[in-house]
Amino acid sequence: LQQTHPQYLTLLPPGEAGGALSVRDPEVRARPAPGEYLFRFVAQQKASKHDLVTASMQVEVFGEHGDEPEIYAIADISADIADEALPLQFRYFQAVEGTMVLPRDFRPHGLRFEVEARKPRKTEVSQEFAWRVQERFTHVGN
């Protein structure tokens, strides 16, 4: 993935309806270089009526560095992410993709997401996922 900023996608197949603002299971793929990973994070709106959502998302990788707990904001470990609060604006979903490089001897345990919507109504979502590396990304519409 050769890019200088995250790629934003804005499409979701029909039939994905039903609830509120959420974060899909994050996707992480190992790169050949040690500690380097591709990522895809997806915030989505599941509703019968899809209003335009204006929000921000913060992502942290948590784990251990040596024997000490450690947390890294995605902006600190990814050249693709400029700010800790990623701006989002979508009707169905928005994906953020890029590359992250974890510090040497850091053992990741999971990813933590904080999404704060401002429009159409104030909503806050916090979700945590175990660290899981995949061989390939799923199709974005799945």
Contacts in CASP RR format, 6 or more apart in sequence:
PFRMAT RR
TARGET T0000
AUTHOR 0000-0000-0000
METHOD contacts of the structure
MODEL  1
LQQTHPQYLTLLPPGEAGGALSVRDPEVRARPAPGEYLFRFVAQQKASKH
DLVTASMQVEVFGEHGDEPEIYAIADISADIADEALPLQFRYFQAVEGTM
VLPRDFRPHGLRFEVEARKPRKTEVSQEFAWRVQERFTHVGN
1 7 0 8 1.000
1 38 0 8 1.000
1 97 0 8 1.000
1 98 0 8 1.000
1 99 0 8 1.000
3 80 0 8 1.000
3 98 0 8 1.000
4 79 0 8 1.000
4 80 0 8 1.000
5 80 0 8 1.000
5 82 0 8 1.000
6 80 0 8 1.000
6 81 0 8 1.000
6 86 0 8 1.000
6 96 0 8 1.000
6 97 0 8 1.000
6 98 0 8 1.000
7 95 0 8 1.000
7 96 0 8 1.000
7 97 0 8 1.000
7 98 0 8 1.000
8 94 0 8 1.000
8 95 0 8 1.000
8 96 0 8 1.000
9 93 0 8 1.000
9 94 0 8 1.000
9 95 0 8 1.000
9 97 0 8 1.000
9 140 0 8 1.000
10 90 0 8 1.000
10 91 0 8 1.000
10 92 0 8 1.000
10 93 0 8 1.000
10 94 0 8 1.000
11 92 0 8 1.000
11 93 0 8 1.000
11 140 0 8 1.000
11 141 0 8 1.000
12 44 0 8 1.000
12 92 0 8 1.000
12 93 0 8 1.000
12 141 0 8 1.000
13 141 0 8 1.000
16 44 0 8 1.000
16 46 0 8 1.000
16 92 0 8 1.000
17 46 0 8 1.000
17 47 0 8 1.000
17 48 0 8 1.000
18 46 0 8 1.000
18 47 0 8 1.000
18 48 0 8 1.000
19 46 0 8 1.000
19 47 0 8 1.000
20 45 0 8 1.000
20 46 0 8 1.000
20 47 0 8 1.000
20 123 0 8 1.000
20 125 0 8 1.000
21 43 0 8 1.000
21 44 0 8 1.000
21 45 0 8 1.000
21 46 0 8 1.000
21 53 0 8 1.000
21 55 0 8 1.000
21 115 0 8 1.000
21 117 0 8 1.000
21 123 0 8 1.000
21 125 0 8 1.000
22 43 0 8 1.000
22 44 0 8 1.000
22 46 0 8 1.000
22 125 0 8 1.000
22 127 0 8 1.000
23 41 0 8 1.000
23 42 0 8 1.000
23 43 0 8 1.000
23 44 0 8 1.000
23 57 0 8 1.000
23 113 0 8 1.000
23 115 0 8 1.000
23 125 0 8 1.000
23 127 0 8 1.000
23 129 0 8 1.000
24 41 0 8 1.000
24 42 0 8 1.000
24 43 0 8 1.000
24 44 0 8 1.000
24 93 0 8 1.000
25 129 0 8 1.000
25 132 0 8 1.000
26 39 0 8 1.000
26 40 0 8 1.000
26 41 0 8 1.000
26 42 0 8 1.000
26 111 0 8 1.000
26 113 0 8 1.000
26 129 0 8 1.000
27 39 0 8 1.000
27 40 0 8 1.000
27 41 0 8 1.000
27 134 0 8 1.000
27 137 0 8 1.000
27 138 0 8 1.000
28 37 0 8 1.000
28 38 0 8 1.000
28 39 0 8 1.000
28 111 0 8 1.000
28 131 0 8 1.000
28 132 0 8 1.000
28 133 0 8 1.000
28 134 0 8 1.000
29 37 0 8 1.000
29 38 0 8 1.000
29 39 0 8 1.000
29 133 0 8 1.000
29 134 0 8 1.000
29 135 0 8 1.000
29 136 0 8 1.000
29 137 0 8 1.000
30 36 0 8 1.000
30 37 0 8 1.000
30 133 0 8 1.000
31 37 0 8 1.000
31 38 0 8 1.000
31 99 0 8 1.000
33 101 0 8 1.000
34 104 0 8 1.000
35 101 0 8 1.000
35 102 0 8 1.000
35 104 0 8 1.000
36 99 0 8 1.000
36 100 0 8 1.000
36 101 0 8 1.000
36 102 0 8 1.000
37 99 0 8 1.000
37 100 0 8 1.000
37 101 0 8 1.000
37 102 0 8 1.000
37 133 0 8 1.000
38 97 0 8 1.000
38 98 0 8 1.000
38 99 0 8 1.000
38 137 0 8 1.000
39 74 0 8 1.000
39 78 0 8 1.000
39 96 0 8 1.000
39 97 0 8 1.000
39 98 0 8 1.000
39 99 0 8 1.000
39 100 0 8 1.000
40 95 0 8 1.000
40 96 0 8 1.000
40 97 0 8 1.000
40 98 0 8 1.000
40 137 0 8 1.000
40 140 0 8 1.000
41 57 0 8 1.000
41 59 0 8 1.000
41 95 0 8 1.000
41 96 0 8 1.000
41 97 0 8 1.000
41 111 0 8 1.000
41 113 0 8 1.000
42 93 0 8 1.000
42 94 0 8 1.000
42 95 0 8 1.000
42 96 0 8 1.000
42 140 0 8 1.000
43 55 0 8 1.000
43 57 0 8 1.000
43 88 0 8 1.000
43 90 0 8 1.000
43 93 0 8 1.000
43 94 0 8 1.000
43 113 0 8 1.000
43 115 0 8 1.000
44 90 0 8 1.000
44 92 0 8 1.000
44 93 0 8 1.000
44 94 0 8 1.000
45 51 0 8 1.000
45 53 0 8 1.000
45 90 0 8 1.000
45 91 0 8 1.000
45 92 0 8 1.000
45 93 0 8 1.000
50 91 0 8 1.000
50 92 0 8 1.000
51 91 0 8 1.000
51 119 0 8 1.000
51 120 0 8 1.000
52 89 0 8 1.000
52 90 0 8 1.000
52 91 0 8 1.000
52 119 0 8 1.000
52 120 0 8 1.000
53 88 0 8 1.000
53 89 0 8 1.000
53 90 0 8 1.000
53 91 0 8 1.000
53 117 0 8 1.000
53 119 0 8 1.000
53 120 0 8 1.000
54 88 0 8 1.000
54 89 0 8 1.000
54 117 0 8 1.000
54 118 0 8 1.000
54 119 0 8 1.000
55 87 0 8 1.000
55 88 0 8 1.000
55 89 0 8 1.000
55 115 0 8 1.000
55 116 0 8 1.000
55 117 0 8 1.000
55 118 0 8 1.000
55 123 0 8 1.000
56 85 0 8 1.000
56 86 0 8 1.000
56 87 0 8 1.000
56 88 0 8 1.000
56 115 0 8 1.000
56 116 0 8 1.000
56 118 0 8 1.000
57 85 0 8 1.000
57 86 0 8 1.000
57 88 0 8 1.000
57 96 0 8 1.000
57 113 0 8 1.000
57 114 0 8 1.000
57 115 0 8 1.000
57 116 0 8 1.000
58 73 0 8 1.000
58 74 0 8 1.000
58 84 0 8 1.000
58 85 0 8 1.000
58 86 0 8 1.000
58 113 0 8 1.000
58 114 0 8 1.000
58 115 0 8 1.000
59 73 0 8 1.000
59 74 0 8 1.000
59 86 0 8 1.000
59 111 0 8 1.000
59 112 0 8 1.000
59 113 0 8 1.000
60 71 0 8 1.000
60 72 0 8 1.000
60 73 0 8 1.000
60 74 0 8 1.000
60 111 0 8 1.000
60 112 0 8 1.000
61 71 0 8 1.000
61 72 0 8 1.000
61 74 0 8 1.000
61 77 0 8 1.000
61 100 0 8 1.000
61 102 0 8 1.000
61 108 0 8 1.000
61 110 0 8 1.000
61 111 0 8 1.000
61 112 0 8 1.000
61 131 0 8 1.000
62 69 0 8 1.000
62 70 0 8 1.000
62 71 0 8 1.000
62 72 0 8 1.000
62 108 0 8 1.000
62 109 0 8 1.000
62 110 0 8 1.000
62 111 0 8 1.000
62 112 0 8 1.000
63 69 0 8 1.000
63 70 0 8 1.000
63 71 0 8 1.000
63 106 0 8 1.000
63 107 0 8 1.000
63 108 0 8 1.000
63 109 0 8 1.000
63 110 0 8 1.000
63 131 0 8 1.000
64 70 0 8 1.000
64 106 0 8 1.000
64 107 0 8 1.000
64 109 0 8 1.000
65 103 0 8 1.000
65 105 0 8 1.000
65 106 0 8 1.000
65 107 0 8 1.000
66 105 0 8 1.000
66 107 0 8 1.000
70 106 0 8 1.000
71 112 0 8 1.000
72 102 0 8 1.000
72 103 0 8 1.000
72 106 0 8 1.000
73 84 0 8 1.000
74 81 0 8 1.000
74 84 0 8 1.000
74 86 0 8 1.000
74 100 0 8 1.000
75 81 0 8 1.000
75 82 0 8 1.000
75 83 0 8 1.000
75 84 0 8 1.000
77 100 0 8 1.000
77 101 0 8 1.000
77 102 0 8 1.000
77 103 0 8 1.000
78 98 0 8 1.000
78 99 0 8 1.000
78 100 0 8 1.000
78 101 0 8 1.000
79 99 0 8 1.000
80 97 0 8 1.000
80 98 0 8 1.000
80 99 0 8 1.000
81 96 0 8 1.000
81 98 0 8 1.000
86 96 0 8 1.000
88 94 0 8 1.000
88 115 0 8 1.000
95 140 0 8 1.000
102 108 0 8 1.000
108 131 0 8 1.000
109 130 0 8 1.000
109 131 0 8 1.000
110 128 0 8 1.000
110 129 0 8 1.000
110 130 0 8 1.000
110 131 0 8 1.000
111 128 0 8 1.000
111 129 0 8 1.000
111 131 0 8 1.000
112 126 0 8 1.000
112 127 0 8 1.000
112 128 0 8 1.000
113 125 0 8 1.000
113 126 0 8 1.000
113 127 0 8 1.000
113 128 0 8 1.000
113 129 0 8 1.000
114 124 0 8 1.000
114 125 0 8 1.000
114 126 0 8 1.000
115 123 0 8 1.000
115 124 0 8 1.000
115 125 0 8 1.000
115 126 0 8 1.000
115 127 0 8 1.000
116 122 0 8 1.000
116 123 0 8 1.000
116 124 0 8 1.000
116 125 0 8 1.000
117 123 0 8 1.000
117 124 0 8 1.000
117 125 0 8 1.000
END
